[in-house]
Amino acid sequence: MKASEKGDLHAFVQTAEQAGDYVWVIALVDFDARELKRAIVSDETYTTRAAAKDAGDARLKALEQDRHAPA
């Protein structure tokens, strides 16, 4: 797929409160199409927002490395 066909894609890590704990949410957004392409929510919960954010950032980094790894 050419870059022009991918659109203006950006991934974001956010946190959300769930029953007194926190989860991370990774969202892939296509700004050209104005669409949410995909969202992933952690199965694990974290006691602080910062811990959830750190875990989400680590997961996003791992996903990006997997994407660029040779097959």
Secondary structure, 3 states (H helix, E strand, C coil): CCHHHHCCEEEEEEEEEECCEEEEEEEEEECCCCEEEEEEECCCCECCHHHHHHHHHHHHHHHHHHHHCCC
